[in-house]
Amino acid sequence: MLNLTQINKRASGLQLFMQTIIGRSSPRLIGLYREKSWLIFDVFFPMLSVIGYVLIYKAIGAPADYIGFVVVGGAMTAFWMNILWSMSSQLYWEKETGNLPLYIASPAPMMAILLGMAFGGMVATVIRAAAVILLGSLLFQVTYAIQSGLLLAVIFILSMIALYGLGMMTASAFLLFGREAWHLANLAQEPVFLVSGFYFPLKFLPFWVSAAASVIPLTLGLDAMRQLVFASGATLGFLSVKLEAIILAGLSVLFIVAAKLLLSHTEKLAIREGRITENRR
Amino acid sequence: MQADNAIITESLGRVYTIRGAKKSERKKLVALDNVNLEIHNGELFGLLGPNGAGKTTLIKILTTLLAPTSGKASVAGFDVYKQAELIRNRINMVSGGETSGYGLLTVRENLWMFSQFYGIESKVANARIKRLLEIVDMTDRTNTKCSDLSTGLRQKMNIIRGFMTDPQILFLDEPTLGLDVGASRDVRKFVNTWIKEDHRRTVLLTTHYMVEADELCNRVAIINKGKVLACDTPAALKRNLRKDALFSIEVVSAAPFTVEPLREIAGVIRADQFDEDGLSRLEFVLKDESVLSAVIDRFGVMKLKIRNLQKREATLEDVFVALVGTRMEEVEHAESDTDQ
């Protein structure tokens, strides 16, 4: 006799959805304390870029707030890197490692699996970004003048929802296009660093370039956060914080809905064409 | 829908379109062709065939991972393509050599994570994980990171993952692939115990190990090149060969030889040669026992000395040979040569 504990109840609906999110986020969260190498790769290395920009601003005698801009921008690059190299490629890697068929053949909704990946990645990246801000602020004695903690939190949350919605959407695209999508990610990395104003105020870019870059949620999120935490932030803002919040809310809805539709389409297509487990079709 | 059938396939087919070296080059590969099966509730059903026969394609269709291109299939009474969601909480699957899970998570953490995708309460999941680890003798590896497990232990973990959710229908795709003899025996024993504990449980096992199919399965379907060639109990399949006389003869020879002259003897249906440790084992399928004397006479001409002679019972390998015309190993070699 095997004497196994009986499963008398299985969660379904919302409870299954939540259980799946928690379950799938666990590898990221556990990895945070188990694999400490992130301290070097995700805090120390990004700090080198931040230091480089800070030194340039100091050399040319830029206003003190610019150094804060760079520190906050440097912290936020962690989210873009997480979206580009981890979130977007996650389903592709899940296929390569053999997890994807198990996810699809389980009763768990794929949207919950993706949200779990996003949640785990987001929590891990928040800690990394916080470490960069803390270290950068201490190192360069950055002065913050927070105008509204609540508004700052709202902007940050909206930015995260929109950004990870974008990540969920691109995850489906990566699954469809496989290695070809890799080139797109490569292509997106540096230009996005530039047009999103990670290391300088967005206002200094031509209006239409900034407007086009606003489709990347971090662009407006970063701009609004800088306006809310630095004394000179408002004068260097691209749009008003209120307008940026509205656009971010719109992008959040757009990306989440698009992610759901694209995921559903991708899953059907992959099942029809046999792409869930095979690469050669 | 017949209530006593766990799985039904009707004229099921799957054709893959494969890209060639150039984008415009497309060729069709028939992976499944007109497969008709009825697998009963409570049955341990085996799909036996060489690599590339279509076994895994069939499993993928039945586990809702792949759409058929013709015909239809139902699992637990639901259509695999149109009602996939209703099937998914009733099934689970384990594939041989799979590398699922995350290397940085421990065995327990990986298994717990998968249990959450089936909506199992953490307390129940942990109790089942603990007990299943005891059963497969892996308790001491509960907190070992997956990346530190050997292939065999990782496969045992995968097997626990499949059973942990207590599926109504379990798909085992070559579950003992890569396992050593002892571990394979443990897995077979476990599968046997599990299915006998509850008559509502059904297992579809694919394998190319004849012994595994023979030992475990209530019924076996022999599949080759996407077609089901026969489907019956292992005993009934072998019974059809009973009129033939099967002999295994070990011989030694001073000079190299081939079995061609033996194949020419009237009444020899099949003769195969296997060279092992300086001995040659010759496997004969004879029309009847009287042909044996002619074979032994020819040994004299060929200067072969008999070391051992055994009349043996038919195996599923013999059934496969009778149906396909070649041994399963030969089919696999031919397939791999074609691939290259």
Interface residues (C-beta under 8 A of the other chain):
Chain A: M1 L2 N3 L4 T5 Q6 I7 N8 K9 R10 A11 S12 Q15 L16 Q19 T20 I22 G23 R24 S26 P27 I30 G31 R34 E35 T97 G98 N99 P101 L102 Y103 I104 A105 S106 P107 A108 I113 I271 R272 G274 I276 T277 R280 R281
Chain B: Y16 T17 I18 R19 K60 T63 T64 L65 L66 A67 Y81 A84 E85 R88 N89 I91 N92 M93 S95 E98 T99 S100 G101 Y102 L104 L105 E109 W112 M113 F114 S115 Q116 F117 Y118 G119 I120 E121 V124 A127 R128 R131 L132 I135 R161 T165 D166 F190 T193 W194 E197
